[in-house]
């Protein structure tokens, strides 16, 4: 496997060229909230800049919500490079949402055309938009005309799994003014099952004149190297694995010659036991940050979901999740975590489990 050289210098045409670190967190329901973003950001190398998502936000709700108190929209005052993701298909709510999000601090807008869940499909949101290329193009035009913010689109291979269809679809988005695209090359029917077809990323990159982010099957830092090398995409987006193993940013920063993350000392954790120990530390840090932004009940619910989703990389992750469901308070959660990680715990590079 060819690794990207440590002397590699990245210049990425995203957010007016501010981005210089080609890995970002994916927008994920229940996960990409302010506490997780802040906790992961502590592993980002010094002077590295990437984009940061929100959870998926409904354009019908944003105009009437208080973005300072709605959990999915909460942000820290010192967060930068925020690119919230919206679901939508109507001009008025899209326009009102983008205007409001720009005031909130958004530096870009991402339109979801890849979500396969039924709640999105019944409103003709998410991947449903891939069934109507002309209307998808109009949605991008709605977004572009709403502000001067750059607009991206996250999409899947589409239910057709037809590359000729995909080419025509993305050319329409590009013509409508999309500033970059993110491709998760699985069909809607696959959801997270099966293998992501990276060849589609490679072939699409050859055709587009705007940046392309690759997404899918990134579980370890070596996968980032491999995707960049094999597809020539501009950036890599990682979801649940980066949420579980945020030190991937630190590892990659070392590989590429970036300076140490400001919040960290020493070398990035590598190896199953080092990473297992770091996961335990991260759980405690994330729990503390959640308690700052969310009330006790919401913290417990969000933290349990995080552990359920990310502990699949531990050989006995189900035991840890069982402890989190047993805990009645965040104080008990902390005590259980400290006890669980008082012994050496392994963390795998890869898992076939899905949550």
Buried (B, 14 or more C-beta within 10 A) or exposed (E): EEBBEEEEEBEBBBBEEBBBBBBBBBBBBBBBBBBBBBBBBBBBBEEBBBBBBBBBBBBBBBBEBEBEEEBBBBBBEEBEBBBBBBBBBEBEBBBBBBBBBBEBBBBBBBBBBBBBBEEBBEBBBBBBBBBBBEEBBBBBBBBBEBBEBBBBBBBBBBBBBEBEBBBEBBBBBBEBBBBBBBBBBBBBEBEBEEEBBBEBBBBBBEEBEBBBBBBBBBBBBBBBBBBBEBBEBBBBBBBBBBBBBBBBBBBBBBBBEBEBBEEBEEEBBEEBEBBBBBBBEBBBBBBBBBBEBBEEEBBBEBBBBBBBBBBBBBBEBEEBBBBBEEBEEBEBBBEBBEEBBEEEBBBBBEBEEEB
